Amino acid sequence: WREIPFTVKLPAHEVHTSLPPSEQYVLVQGVIDCLVEEKEGFLLLDFKTDRAGSRQDLSLYYRQLYFYSRAVEIIWKKPVQESWLCFLETEEAVQVK
């Protein structure tokens, strides 16, 4: 599948890690670029048009893919087995999971 919009409710402390566990939730929305169903779960691809940046830049993308993976697992009830950042300009791929 391509360009899949989603909205999921996640515990607030999962989104904002500085918060203590509580009964509060946050709605997370996004659009998954590419999702491939495999035998044991899913392959998730996120395409980036910018260059692969510093480790700090990558950590923001890793966090994004974490939320995408959580959304897939909640909505489809199957795990994400692999997730990749695909940098189109430099033709690089970075495995996140």
C-alpha positions in Angstrom: 0.0 0.0 0.0 1.1 3.6 -0.6 0.4 6.9 1.1 -1.8 5.5 3.9 -3.2 8.2 6.3 -3.7 7.2 9.9 -4.8 8.5 13.2 -4.1 6.6 16.5 -4.5 7.3 20.2 -1.3 6.7 22.1 -0.6 7.1 25.8 0.7 10.7 26.4 3.9 9.3 28.1 4.7 7.3 25.0 4.7 10.4 22.9 6.2 12.8 25.4 8.7 10.6 27.2 9.3 13.2 30.0 5.7 12.7 31.3 4.9 10.0 33.9 2.5 7.2 33.0 -1.1 8.4 33.3 -4.6 8.0 31.8 -4.0 10.8 29.3 -3.7 10.2 25.6 -2.5 12.0 22.5 -3.8 11.6 18.9 -1.0 10.9 16.5 -1.6 11.4 12.8 0.6 10.7 9.8 0.8 9.3 6.3 2.8 6.1 5.8 4.7 6.2 2.4 4.8 2.5 1.8 3.6 -0.6 3.7 4.2 -4.1 2.4 2.4 -7.1 4.1 4.7 -10.1 4.5 4.0 -13.5 6.0 5.1 -12.6 9.6 4.2 -8.9 9.6 4.9 -5.7 7.7 7.8 -4.0 5.9 7.5 -0.2 6.4 9.3 2.3 4.1 9.5 6.0 4.6 10.9 8.1 1.7 12.9 11.2 2.3 13.7 13.8 -0.4 16.5 15.4 1.7 20.0 14.1 2.2 20.8 11.7 5.0 21.8 14.1 7.7 23.5 14.0 11.1 22.7 11.4 13.8 20.5 14.0 15.5 18.5 14.4 12.3 18.2 10.7 12.0 16.9 10.4 15.5 13.9 12.5 14.6 13.2 10.2 11.7 13.6 7.1 13.9 11.0 8.6 16.3 8.6 9.2 13.4 9.0 5.6 12.3 8.4 4.4 15.8 5.0 6.1 15.7 4.3 4.8 12.3 5.1 1.2 13.5 2.9 1.6 16.6 0.0 2.8 14.3 0.4 -0.2 12.1 0.5 -2.6 15.0 -2.6 -1.0 16.6 -4.6 -0.8 13.4 -3.6 -4.0 11.6 -2.8 -6.1 14.7 0.4 -7.4 13.2 4.0 -6.3 13.9 6.3 -4.3 11.7 9.2 -6.6 11.1 11.4 -4.1 9.3 11.4 -0.4 8.7 13.6 1.6 6.5 14.4 5.3 5.7 15.0 5.7 2.0 16.8 8.9 1.0 16.0 9.5 -2.6 18.5 12.2 -3.4 21.5 10.1 -2.2 20.0 6.7 -3.0 20.8 5.6 0.6 18.6 3.3 2.8 19.0 3.1 6.5 17.3 0.3 8.4 15.6 1.5 11.6 14.2 -1.8 12.7 
